[in-house]
Amino acid sequence: MKLTIGEQSSYCYTNNRSIDPDKPSVVFIHGAGLDHTVWTLAARHFARHGRNVISIDLPAHGRSQGAPLSTIEAMADWLIACLDELGIDKAALCGHSMGSLVALDCAARHSERVRAVALVGSIAPMPVSDAILDACAANDHSAFDMLTQYGYSKRHQYGGNSNPGMWMIGGTLRLFERSAPGVLNNDMNACNNYTAGLERAALVTCPTTMILGHEDRLTPVRGTQKLQDAITNVSVRVLSGAGHTMMVEAPNDLLDALHEVL
């Protein structure tokens, strides 16, 4: 579905369905340098189970036009503008990695618009290594390589997807490669510069679930305790054997966890 937000053409995936005001809505928010396609399985699932699904492409990502938004706060405000354009008063938010920070910030500053939150592969603060930042700034392919490699658990470096014909590593790498120049650099800096995460987390009052990969090397479970402690109404699910890219490493376990909150 194409929308006009701030005079720019934007896109969100709705499983080819119109928004039904009588149904609860779920918004899916992708991570840095990616797009709505990372949420296709979950979006289709919830669309077939009585939900409006809105899987967004942030500005300059996927099929959305415009310049990339340079801060997490700006992305959260854009998300509210998207809900306004769709006529949705309140929605559940599900964000992965950078998208989880957008969901967190949105739930804190626009609490009247958010009924529940799922934070997938999340941590706050979300620092980015100098090596990745430097590679992103130089528009060097090594940034895509590093994020793809570290985005999977070690055992999934060799494949093993339960869906025949799916190449997990290759699929993620291609998503990074088709992003516009500068977009990943923008997103990595937005994550690195977002220092208000724990402060915002303390303001979140809606039901919240953190879904973490036991083998996650980008947002490791051991580093998430401060965020867990900061959120008042939080449950935590750790998916065994999964790394950071849980949508393809552990899709069924992820769906089970999402059902608890969304």
DABEL-V596484 format. One record per pair of residues at least 4 apart in sequence whose C-alpha atoms are under 8 Angstrom apart, sorted by the first residue. I is the first residue (numbers start at 0). J is the second residue. If there is no record, write none. Layout:
# DABEL-V596484
i = (I I)
j = (J J)
This chain:
# DABEL-V596484
i = (0 0 0 0 0 1 1 1 1 2 2 2 2 2 2 3 3 3 3 4 4 4 4 4 4 7 7 7 8 8 8 9 9 9 9 9 9 10 10 10 10 11 11 11 11 11 12 12 12 12 12 13 13 13 13 13 13 13 13 14 14 14 14 16 18 18 19 20 20 22 22 22 23 23 23 23 24 24 24 24 24 24 24 24 25 25 25 25 25 25 25 25 25 26 26 26 26 26 26 26 26 27 27 27 27 27 27 27 27 27 27 28 28 28 28 28 28 28 28 28 28 28 28 29 29 29 29 29 29 29 29 29 29 29 29 30 30 30 30 30 30 30 31 31 31 31 31 31 32 32 32 32 32 32 32 33 33 33 33 33 33 34 34 34 34 34 34 35 35 35 35 35 37 38 38 38 39 39 40 40 40 41 41 42 42 42 42 43 43 44 45 45 45 45 46 46 46 56 56 56 56 57 57 57 57 58 58 58 58 58 58 59 59 59 59 59 59 59 60 60 60 60 60 61 67 67 68 68 68 69 69 69 69 69 69 70 70 70 70 70 71 71 71 71 71 71 71 72 72 72 72 73 74 74 75 75 75 75 75 76 76 77 78 78 79 79 79 80 81 82 82 82 83 83 88 89 89 89 89 90 90 90 90 91 91 91 91 91 92 92 92 92 92 92 93 93 93 93 93 93 93 94 94 94 94 94 94 94 94 95 95 95 95 95 96 96 96 96 96 96 97 97 97 97 98 99 99 99 99 99 99 100 100 100 100 100 100 101 102 102 102 102 103 103 103 103 103 103 103 104 104 104 104 105 105 105 106 106 106 106 106 106 107 107 107 107 107 107 108 108 109 110 110 110 110 113 114 114 115 115 115 115 115 116 116 116 116 116 116 117 117 117 117 117 117 117 118 118 118 118 119 119 119 119 120 120 120 120 120 120 120 120 120 121 121 121 121 121 121 122 122 122 122 123 123 123 123 123 123 124 124 124 124 124 124 125 125 125 125 126 126 126 127 127 127 127 127 127 128 129 130 131 131 131 131 132 132 132 132 132 133 134 134 134 134 134 135 135 135 135 135 135 136 136 138 138 138 138 139 140 140 141 142 143 143 143 143 144 144 145 146 147 147 147 147 148 148 149 149 149 150 150 150 150 150 150 151 151 151 151 151 151 151 151 151 151 152 152 152 152 152 152 152 152 153 153 154 155 155 155 156 158 158 158 160 160 160 160 160 165 166 167 167 167 168 169 170 171 172 173 174 175 178 178 181 182 183 184 185 186 187 188 189 195 196 196 197 197 197 197 198 198 199 200 200 200 201 201 201 202 203 203 203 204 204 204 205 206 206 206 207 207 207 207 207 208 208 208 208 208 208 209 209 209 209 209 210 210 210 210 210 210 211 211 211 211 211 211 211 211 212 212 212 212 212 212 212 212 212 212 213 213 213 213 213 213 213 213 214 214 214 214 214 214 215 215 215 215 215 216 216 217 218 218 218 219 220 220 223 224 225 226 227 227 236 238 238 238 241 241 241 242 244 245 245 245 246 246 249 250 251 252 253 254 255 256 257)
j = (10 11 12 13 15 8 9 10 11 8 9 10 11 81 84 7 8 9 84 8 9 77 80 81 84 63 64 65 63 64 65 56 57 58 62 63 64 55 56 62 63 35 53 54 55 56 35 52 53 54 55 17 18 42 46 51 52 53 54 42 43 46 52 51 51 85 51 86 87 49 50 51 49 50 51 90 50 51 52 53 87 89 90 91 50 51 52 53 90 91 92 93 261 52 53 54 55 90 91 92 93 35 38 42 52 53 54 55 92 93 94 35 54 55 56 92 93 94 95 98 99 101 102 33 34 35 37 38 55 56 94 95 96 97 98 34 94 95 96 97 98 99 96 97 98 183 186 187 60 174 175 178 182 183 186 37 60 61 174 175 178 55 56 57 60 61 174 39 54 55 56 61 246 42 54 246 43 54 44 246 250 45 254 46 52 53 54 47 52 48 49 50 51 52 50 51 52 60 61 62 63 61 63 67 74 63 64 65 66 67 68 63 64 65 66 67 179 182 64 67 178 179 182 178 182 185 73 74 185 73 74 185 186 188 189 74 189 190 192 193 75 100 101 104 189 190 193 76 101 104 105 77 78 101 79 101 102 104 105 80 105 81 82 105 83 105 112 84 85 86 87 88 87 88 112 111 112 113 114 112 113 114 115 113 114 115 116 261 102 113 115 116 117 261 98 99 102 116 117 118 119 98 99 100 101 102 117 118 119 99 118 119 120 121 100 118 119 120 121 122 101 121 186 190 102 103 117 118 119 120 121 104 118 121 123 190 196 105 106 116 117 118 107 116 118 196 199 200 203 108 196 199 200 109 110 113 110 112 113 116 203 205 199 200 201 202 203 204 199 202 113 114 203 204 205 205 205 206 205 206 207 260 261 205 206 207 208 260 261 207 208 209 210 257 260 261 207 208 209 210 209 210 211 245 209 210 211 212 215 218 243 244 245 125 209 210 211 218 223 218 222 223 226 194 196 197 223 225 226 191 193 194 195 196 197 190 191 193 218 190 191 192 131 132 187 188 190 191 132 133 134 135 142 145 146 136 142 184 187 188 137 138 139 140 141 142 139 142 181 183 184 187 181 184 142 180 181 184 143 144 176 145 146 147 172 175 176 148 172 149 150 151 168 171 172 156 168 216 217 243 215 216 217 242 243 244 155 156 168 215 216 241 242 243 244 248 156 214 215 216 240 241 242 243 157 214 158 159 160 248 168 166 167 168 165 166 167 247 248 170 170 171 247 248 172 173 174 175 176 177 178 183 182 183 185 186 187 188 189 190 191 192 193 199 200 226 201 225 226 229 202 229 203 226 229 230 229 230 231 230 230 231 232 230 231 232 232 232 233 260 230 232 233 234 260 233 234 235 236 257 260 227 233 234 235 236 235 236 237 238 253 256 215 219 220 235 236 237 238 243 219 220 237 238 239 240 241 242 243 245 219 220 237 238 239 240 241 242 219 239 240 241 242 243 219 220 241 242 243 242 243 243 222 223 243 223 224 237 227 228 229 230 233 235 256 249 252 253 245 248 249 248 248 249 250 253 250 253 253 254 255 256 257 258 259 260 261)
